[in-house]
Amino acid sequence: MFNIGSFGISPAYPVIAIVYFAFIVRFVTNKITINLNPITGIRVLVLLQIAAGLSFLYILSDHKTENIQFIKTYWHFLFLTAFPLFMGLFKVENKVWINVFRIWLFLSIIINIFGIYQLFARAYDLPLAWIDLTNASLTALDDTTEPYQQLSLKFKNFYRATSIFSEPSALAGYNLTIIGFMILPMFKSGTMVLFKSRKFLMFLFILSALSLFVTFSLTGVLGLVFLAIAFFIYNRGVNYKRILQLLIAVVVIIIIGDYFILEYFQTSLLELFYTRITSILGLTTHNVVGESFDTRSSNFTSSVELWLRSPIVGIGLGQTKHLGEIGYSDFAVMHSLIETGIIGGILFLSIFIINIAEYLSLRSSFHKLKPDTIYLLNATFYALVILVMTNFITSNSFVGFALWSFMAIIFSVLTNAKVELGYDTKPVLFFKQKARS
């Protein structure tokens, strides 16, 4: 929307600010209560916020660090992490999240069709082939507000799909999450809480899979493996016939898609995937242009070296780009270790472990829960699995909206499920109501 200095303001920020204001107003007017007995993940998140603040101790001892940068990044971190706190402490009905997922699925049609259109637009110089990105971000290596173009490697006439995102892996992560929303209703009977039409869901599923394919992203491949494992762990009574039918349909669509890519762009994505994966595994010596695996490995090594400068409390939020040579870590777990030390790193890791444990503990109580609750537990569990994969293996959103917005929904859904099972939430009013005579 606009930028303040080198920091870009996206629509998410004013929306979150409005949500905070609305909740606070309703709370002080006794129209909503706050839950002072939250789930464990919320308690750990508060400790993480404190640990992030304690990282200022290193800044006080090192004149090369930037105090202002720490203050800006810390307030940004608090602003983002307050969202899951609000969603976990205040009651948000499950029907709200059902509608949110429906909106995301409808929007995925536009986003994915546009991404596929861009393949042809870039090859044949059509309108909207590229989108100029004008918002500076914390992941940008340079403090600049100048427009920069979407990142997409070229293979003959084929450019990796990006749609509205800055790079292909971001579109891949988006589609993995969208697919996670649809796994339960697609593969298990009696779970159609999103849409009544299974054919419409199949259309969305296949479109997302095709869009995921043309990103040419290892994040996408790895994410599908993670989703498959999560599905079989978290579900019982799986309809294997339906799974086989859908997989055959997706494979056929991908083969047809690869045929058209070869026809129009003179390259085979299936062949590129084979070359890329086998080269990483060391089975062949052929490398794909722009392979990021070695770069990420080098980044991990540099991240460890930077963390060892202050292993206990970290070097301070926002200091990686000022004190290190890597600009930023490619892995959120390393980013948390670097800037908040082993204290913050363990707390950050604990949030994921505790949430997964909460989901698995609720699995045996599905027969006591409403269909909407069961669906949301499944959908958010798959979203959590993708967050684990992206933040610990392929990317970094430690100080980013993508991670904490989904963590907000996860906290809310887990809390609602536990309340439905009789969990004592100890609601508290801002003002004590007078007893009626």
FENMO-V921895 format. One record per helix or strand. SS is the DSSP state (helix for helix, strand for strand). FROM is the first residue (numbers start at 1). LEN is the number of residues. If there is no record, write none. Layout:
SS	FROM	LEN
SS	FROM	LEN
This chain:
strand	2	3
strand	7	3
helix	11	18
strand	34	2
helix	40	15
helix	56	6
helix	67	23
strand	90	1
helix	94	31
strand	132	2
strand	148	2
strand	151	1
strand	154	2
strand	158	2
strand	167	1
helix	168	20
helix	198	16
helix	218	17
helix	240	26
helix	269	12
helix	293	15
helix	320	4
helix	332	37
helix	371	24
helix	401	20
strand	427	2
